[in-house]
Amino acid sequence: MHGSAFRCVNPRMKRCFLLLLPLLLGAAAMAQVSELGITGGTTFYIGDINPTRYYPKHTHLAGGLMYRYNINDRYALRLQGLYGKLEAWDQDSPDPLHRLRNVGFRTNIFEASGLLEINFFKYRGTAKDSHKWTPFVFGGLCYFHFNPQNQLDDTWYDLQPLGTEGQTLGGGQPYSLNQIGLPFGVGLKLALSAKVDVQLEWGLRRTWTDYIDDVGGTYADNALLTEQAGPLTALLADPSPLRSTGFNTGRARGDAQTKDWYQYTGLTISLLLTRFTECDAIWDRMKKR
């Protein structure tokens, strides 16, 4: 019955079907393979307090989870969550002006990102020119949460609510601790087995905030901070010896023309959740004919 039904199909439609069949099987064979993995590595911060830009002076461990959806052997979409720490201190700087400023911070950072990966080689495909390893580049968008702190007399204080640059004076609002960033970087993937992948990556996060380190603008009037925000705010805003002189009022506390960045270097191990081995076999047979 099924055979006779197929013979009744319009010959033109039959030819189109036969022509499209290899393409459909090929699309299935190239396929949407999902992966779930863990990642671990290091983070460091680049900004106004970093004493040597782009050099990992204060590097901290970071880690998280990732899910990858392989669109085909060239492109993949990755969802990733990271948790790490950023830190920097003027007292570590070789620059005497930085040491005189004497500010610093630490913050835990949580990041959730969506990334597009582009493989240089055909990766894990069924074609003869497919590779078991490939360099790749990635880019996307991320949300991150941070909360800078500084220490005074063995006690750590959250800096954002204090408004150390006068943000809260006159009923103003502090900067947001929830921000958007632009992650991008390069890496290398390797198929360890039929179900296990490993990748090494290096990436930067370009942000649109200058306050990961709580330093971004000018010094507020320290006497006004003392009066309206309290002596704690005034002391953490300007821990330098010049605080009591008023010399710093209105002067640059940080570089308002630049934004803060941070970096993640990590190793990821992932497990393939879905495999289309039956479709791969059909596609291989079709190519041999």
N, C-alpha and C positions, 0 to 999 in steps of 0.2 A: 504493500500500500504506500509506504513512504517512498519507494523507488518510483512508482508510477506518478505520484504527486510531483516528484522532482522533475520527471520527464515532461510534465505539463507546464512547467514554468517557461515563461517567454525566453527564447534562446539568447536574446540580448541581455536580459537580466541574469541568465545563467553565466554568461561570459564575464559580466561585471563581478558577479559573486566569486568566480574562480580567480579573477585578477586581484580582488580585494582580500581574499583569504590569506595569502602569504603576508600581506601588510598587517592584517589583524593579528595573526599568529606572532609576527615579529614584534608588534607593539606589546603583546602579552609577555613575550619572552624577555623583553628588555626591561622590563618591569617594575612596577611599583613595589619595591621591597622595603619593608620597614625594619628599623633597628632601634634598640634601646640600649643605652650605655651609661657608664659612669666616667667622670673626668676629674682629674686632679692636677694641680700645678701651682703656679705662683702669680701673685699680683704685685704691682707697685704703681705709685702715683707720680704724675708729672704736673707741676703747677708752680704757684708762687713761692712755696716753701721748699720745693725740691732743690737741694743745694747744688746738684749737678744734673742738669736736665738730661732725660733719656738714659740716665744711669741708675740701675736698681739699687739705690742706697738702702732703703728699707723694704725688703722683699718679704712677703708673707705667704703662707700656704693658703690655697683656695681649692674648692672642689664643688661638684654638683652632678646633675643628671642631664641627659640629653636624649631626644627622640629624633631620628632621621627618617625622612620619607624620600627614597630614591626614585625620582621621576623616570630617569633612564640612566644609561651608563655615563652620561656627561653631567647631569644636573641633579641636585638634591636639595631638599628643604630641611632645615634643622631647627628644632625648638630646644632651648637650653636654659637651665637655671643654674646660677653660680652663687656661691657664698664665699666671701673673702674679707680681707682687711687692708686698709691703706693707712699710711703714717708718714710724717715728715716733721723735722725739727730744725729751726734756725741754728741752734747750737752745734749742729753737725756740719754747718757750712764753712768752707774755707774763706768766704767773703765776710770781712769784718762788719759791713753794713747789715748783712743778714743777722749776724750774731748780736748786733746792737738792737735790732728790731725784736728778737727774742720771742717770736711766736711759734706755735707748733700745734699739731693736732693728731688724733687717731680717729678712725671710724671703721666700723664693720660695714660691709656693702653687700647688698643683695641685688642680683641682676637676673632679669628674665628677657630672653632675646629670641627673635625670629631671624634666621639667616638663610641666604641662598648660597650654595656651594657650586663651584664650576670646576670640574675635573679637567686636567690638561690632557689625559689619556682616557680612552674608553675603559671603564673600570668595572670589573666583575661581569662583563657581558659574555655572550656566547660566540661572538665573531672571532675569527682567527687573530685579528689585531687587538683583541682585548688584553688588558694588563691586570696583574694581581697587585699592582701598586700604582700610585699616581700622585704627582703634586696637585694641589688645588688652591684656589683663592676663594674667599668668602666675604660677604658683606650683608648688612641688614639694618635692623633697628632694635634698640633695647630700651627697656624701662629699668631704672635702678633706684634703690633707696639707700640713703646714707644718713649719718648723724654725727657730725664732728664733735669731739670732746677735747678738753685740755685739762691739765692737772694743776692744782694749787693746794699746797699743804697736805699732800697725800690723798686728796679727794679729787675725783674726776667730775667735771661739770659739762653738761650739754651746752654747746655754744650758740646754737641757732636761736633758742628762746631768749637769750640775753640781748641779742642785737648789738654785737660788739662794734659795728660800724655805724651805729645810730639808726638802724632800720626801724626800730620800734618807737623812736621818739616821736611825739606828736600824734600818737595813734597809728603809726605806720605798721606795716606787716613784715615779718621776717621772710627770708627766702624760703622756697619750698624744699623739702627733703626728698621729694619724689620728682625725678627728672627723666628726660629722654636722651639717649646717646646713639651714636653711629658706630657700631662695631665693624671692623674690617681687618683682614690679615691674610696669611698664607699658611699652608700646612702640607703634610704628606700622609697619605693613606696606604695601608698595607693589609691585604687579606691573609690573616694567619691560617685560616682554615675555611671550610665551606660555610661556616656559620659565625666565625669570629673575625672582627676587624679591629685594627689598632690605628690610631692616628696621632700625629704630633702637630701642634699648631702654635702660631704666634700671632697675637692680634692686639690692636689698639682700640680704645674707645674714645671717640671724640665727643665731648659733651657740650651742652649749651648752658652750663652753669659755671660760675667762677667761685663757687662757695663750697666745694667739696672740702676745702681746707679752712673754711670760714674767713678767708682773706681774698678780697676782690676789689675794694674801692679805696676810699680815703679815710684818714683818721677823723673820728668825730671829736668834738670838743670834750676833753676828758672831764672837765669840771661839770659840764652839763650831763654827761653820762653818770657821774657820781651822784648828782642831785636827783635825776629823773629815773635812772635805771638801777642805781645802787653802786656801792664801791666794788662789789665783786665784778660787775660788768666792766667798770672802768679799769680795773687791774688786769683783767684778761684781755681787754681791748688793746692795751698798751703796756706790756710788761717791761718796757725799756727804761733806762735811767732818765730819759727825757720826759717821762709822763707828767711829773709835777711842774715842769716848766711851761707847758702848753706849746712847746716848739712844734710838735707834730700836727697840731690841729690843721686840718685841711690839706695836709700833705699826703702823698700816695702811700697807702699801706700795702698795696699790691698792684699788679699790672691789670688795670681795667680793660685793656685792649685784647687780652687773651683769655681763653677759657681753660678749665682744668681738663686733663686727660687721665686715663689710667690704662693699664696694660694687663693682659692675661696670657701666660704661656702654659700650655697644658698637654697632658697625655690622656687620650680617651680610648677606652676599650668598650666595644659594643657587640651585642649579640643580634644576629638576624632573626626577626620574629616570623617572617613569611618568606617562602621560596616558591618559585614557579618552575619546579624541575620538570613537570610533565609537559608544560608548554615549551620549555627549552628543548626537550627531546623531539617534540613534533617539529619545531622550527629547524632543528639540525637536520632532520630527515628531509624536510622540504628543500633545504639548500643543497643537498646531495643529489637531488634528482636532476 
